[in-house]
Amino acid sequence: MKFGEKLRKLRHQALMTQAEVAKCIGVSRRTYISYEQEGRYPRHREVYHRLAETFKCPLNYLLTEDEVFVDESTKRYGSIGKRQAEELVAELSGLFAGGSLSEQDKDAVMIALQKAYFDCKEDNRKYAGKRAKKEGSDD
C-alpha cells in the first residue's frame, strides 16, 4: 500500500478530516492533501513522527512500502516470488534491528536490495529461457 493510501485509511479510521490532521502535524491542509492524493512525501522526518503519533501507528508502517515490493514480486513471479520477497523483507528488517543506520540510509539500502532482487530474477528468467530453448533444440 502506498504512503498516501495508508494516510487516507488511517485518517478514516481515526474519523478525522484532512484539515484536522494537517493541524495536528503542523502542515497546511493543501500539503496534507498532496500526501494523500498526489503521491507526495514529507520532506522532514519529524512530520512522519507526528503522523505516527496522530494516528497511533508504528513509524515504520509509514516509512516502508514493502507491500509494494511483495505485491510486485507476486505479480511478476507468482507465489514463489511472493514467498522469496517476504523472506527478503524479513531478513532485511532483522538486519536493521538494533543497527546504527539512519532511517534514510535504511530506506536507501532497502530500495537498492529490492532492485538487485528484481535484476537477479530477470537474469535467472533469461538464463532459464536459453536453457529451455537449448534443451528443446536437442530433440
MARPATI-570171 format. One record per atom (N, C-alpha, C): x, y, z; residue in one letter. Coordinates in steps of 0.2 Angstrom, whole numbers, plus 5000, padded with zeros to 4 digits. Layout:
# MARPATI-570171
XYZa...
***
This chain:
# MARPATI-570171
500449945000m500050005000m500450065000m500350114996k500750174995k500650215001k501050265002f501050315008f500350345008f500150375003g499550415003g498950375004g498950315002e498350265004e498350255011e498950245014k499050225021k498750285025k498950345023l498650405027l497950415026l497650405020r496950405020r496550355024r496850295024k496550245028k496550255035k497150285037l497250295045l496750355047l496750405042r496350465044r495550445044r495350405040h494650375040h494550335047h495050295048q494950255055q494950305061q495350355061a495350405066a494750455066a494350445061l493750495060l493950565060l494450585056m494750655056m494650675049m494650745049t494650775042t495350795040t495450805034q496150825032q496450885035q495950935036a496150995040a496450985047a496050935050e496250915057e496950885058e497050835053v497650805053v498250855051v498150895046a498650945044a498750995050a498251015054k498451055060k498851015065k498650955066c499050905071c499750905070c499950895063i500650885061i500950945059i500651005059g500951065058g501151085051g500651065046v500751075039v500151105037v500151145031s499451165028s499051115026s498451125025r497951075023r498151055016r498351105012r498551085005r499151035004r499551045009t500151005009t499950935011t499550935016y499250865018y498950825013y498450865009i498150835003i498550814998i499150844997s499650824992s499950754994s500050745001y500250675003y499750625002y499150635003e498650585002e498450574994e498450634990q498150624984q498650634978q499250654979e499650674974e500350634974e500350584979g500950544980g501550574982g501450634986r502050674988r502250644995r502850654997y503050635004y503350695008y503250685014p503550745019p504350745018p504550805018r505250815017r505650805023r505350815029h505650815035h505450755039h505850725042r505750665046r505250675052r505250735055e504850745061e504150745059e503950755052v503250755050v503050685051v503450635049y503250565049y503150545057y503550575061h503450565068h502750585071h502650645069r501950675071r501350645068r501450615062l500950575059l500850515063l501350475064a501350415068a501050425075a501150485078e500850505085e500150515084e499950555079t499250575077t498850515076t499050465072f498750405070f498850345075f499350355080k499450305084k499650235081k500150245076c500350185072c501150185072c501450125071p502150125071p502450165066p502950205067l503350245062l503550205056l503750145057n504050105052n503450095047n502850085049y502250075044y502250135039y502350195042l502350255037l502950255033l503550235035l504150245031l504250185026l503950135026t504050075022t503450065017t503650045011e503150025007e503349955004e503549915009d503749845007d503149805004d502549825005e502049785002e502049794995e502249854992v502349864985v502749814982v503349804986f503849754983f503549684983f503249664988v502949604989v502449594983v502049644983d501449634978d501749634971d502249674969e502549674963e502949604961e503249574967s503549514966s503049454964s502449464968t501949414967t501649424959t501549484957k501349484950k501849464945k502449474946r502949454941r503149384942r503149354948y503449284949y503049234952y502349254954g501949214957g502049204964g501849144967s501849134974s502549124976s503049094972i503749084974i504049154975i503949194970g504149264970g503949304977g503249294978k503049324984k503349294991k503449234991r503749204997r504449224998r504849224992q505549254992q505649324994q505149364991a505149434993a504949445000a504549415003e504349415010e504949395015e505249345012e505849325016e506449375016e506549405010l507049455010l506849515014l506249535014v506049595018v506149575026v505949515028a506049495035a506749495037a507249465032e507949465034e508249535034e508049575029l508249645029l508049685036l507449675038s507149705044s507549685050s507749615050g508149595055g508849625055g509149635049l509749665049l509849725052l509249765051f509249835053f509049845061f508849785064a508649795071a509249805075a509149865079g509749875083g510349905080g510249925073g510849945070g510950025071g511450055068s511550125069s511450165063s511150135057l511050175051l510450215052l510450275049s509950325049s509350295046s508750325047e508150295043e508250305036e508550365034q508650375027q509150325023q509650305027d510150255025d509750195024d509350175029k509050105029k508550105023k508250165021d507750165015d508150155009d508750185009a509150185003a509450105002a509650075007v509850005007v509249965005v508749975007m508149935006m507949934998m507949994996i507750004989i508349974984i508949984986a509449954982a509449874982a509249844988l509249774988l508649754984l508049784984q507449764980q507649774973q508049824971k508249824964k508649764962k509149754966a509549694965a509149634964a508649624969y508249564968y507949554962y507549614959f507249604953f507749594947f508349624947d508849614942d509049544942d509149514948c509349444948c508749394945c508149414947k507649374945k507549374937k507649434934e507649444927e508249404924e508849414927d509349374924d509249304924d508949274929n508849204930n508249184925n507849224924r507249214919r507549204912r508049254910k508349244904k508749184903k509149164908y509549104908y509149044908y508549044911a508148984911a507848984904a507749034901g507449034894g507949004889g508549024890k509049004885k509148924886k509148904892r509248834894r508648794891r508048824892a507448784890a507548784882a507748834879k507748834871k508248784869k508848784873k509448734871k509148664872k508848644877e508548584878e508048564873e507648614871g507148594866g507448584859g508048614857s508348604851s508748534850s508848504856d509148444856d508748384854d508048394854d507648344852d507548324845d
***
